[in-house]
Amino acid sequence: MKTLGAIAVIITGALLLYASEDFPSWGDPHSPANQYRVSSHYVQNSFGETSVPNMVTAILADYRGYDTLFETVVIFTAGIAIIAILRGPIDKRVRLRLASERKMRETNLILAQTSRILVPVIQLFALYVIAHGHHSPGGGFQGGVIFGASLILLALSFQLQTALDRVSEKKAVTLAAIGILIYAGIGFVCLLAGGNFLDYSALQVLMPVGAIEARSHGILGVEIGVAFTVAAIMFAIYANLSSHGRMKGGL
């Protein structure tokens, strides 16, 4: 199986390298992507239509809102699939190794104390990245990854159980599902307000703002939903992979 896997990787890599010859030059203003009318519309009108200076955030959460919603669903589905796969029976040798590692491992005092200081700062920065994704590089995916990484750091610095005491697997899956519900829920609120699904301008009937500012607030709402799902699933995947699905011991 390893040989077949290596052959498949080599063939796929060769095909990708061969196809890269057809790519336009980096930064070429005359490339098809830059000349296409949709790209020009984004560049010229995204700020005026959404009041979001960060064009990437505007495109992902507004113009491509459907696509980003299902990207979030894919992340959730991948996490559930990994959990389901690792819940199978575990080999006896792996079980003995995990038990031995758990007995041998001791918490490093310097690492633990440094982690105590860093984790709150990392989580605060993650919230900043989520909230400030309108104006600078950031958003729900980036902030969610940073927040999930802070929980993984906690598990690495102490024990997996220490992190699970704060965010259990059940709670992580629940938070991930809530994130999707927030995203889709905003879309349904848009429908109830008389607009199309994920047409945030319809939210102006519920806010003391105009249609453009309503789109901006809607984008922030769905980014928060994305952050919930990404952070929770990232930690759940780590917890299961590091413990072979037993949720005990860990790396």
Stockholm file with secondary structure:
# STOCKHOLM 1.0

chainA/1-251         MKTLGAIAVIITGALLLYASEDFPSWGDPHSPANQYRVSSHYVQNSFGETSVPNMVTAILADYRGYDTLFETVVIFTAGIAIIAILRGPIDKRVRLRLASERKMRETNLILAQTSRILVPVIQLFALYVIAHGHHSPGGGFQGGVIFGASLILLALSFQLQTALDRVSEKKAVTLAAIGILIYAGIGFVCLLAGGNFLDYSALQVLMPVGAIEARSHGILGVEIGVAFTVAAIMFAIYANLSSHGRMKGGL
#=GR chainA/1-251 SS CHHHHHHHHHHHHHHHHHHGGGSCCTTCTTSHHHHSHHHHHHHHHHHHHHCCSCHHHHIIIIITHHHHHHHHHHHHHHHHHHHHHHTSCCCHHHHHHHHHHHHHCCCCHHHHHHHHHHHHHHHHHHHHHHHTTTTSSCCHHHHHHHHHHHHHHHHHHSCHHHHHHHSCHHHHHHHHHHHHHHHHHHHHHHHHTTSCTTCGGGGGGTSSSCHHHHHHHHHHHHHHHHHHHHHHHHHHHHHHHHTTTSCSSCC
#=GC SS_cons         CHHHHHHHHHHHHHHHHHHGGGSCCTTCTTSHHHHSHHHHHHHHHHHHHHCCSCHHHHIIIIITHHHHHHHHHHHHHHHHHHHHHHTSCCCHHHHHHHHHHHHHCCCCHHHHHHHHHHHHHHHHHHHHHHHTTTTSSCCHHHHHHHHHHHHHHHHHHSCHHHHHHHSCHHHHHHHHHHHHHHHHHHHHHHHHTTSCTTCGGGGGGTSSSCHHHHHHHHHHHHHHHHHHHHHHHHHHHHHHHHTTTSCSSCC
//
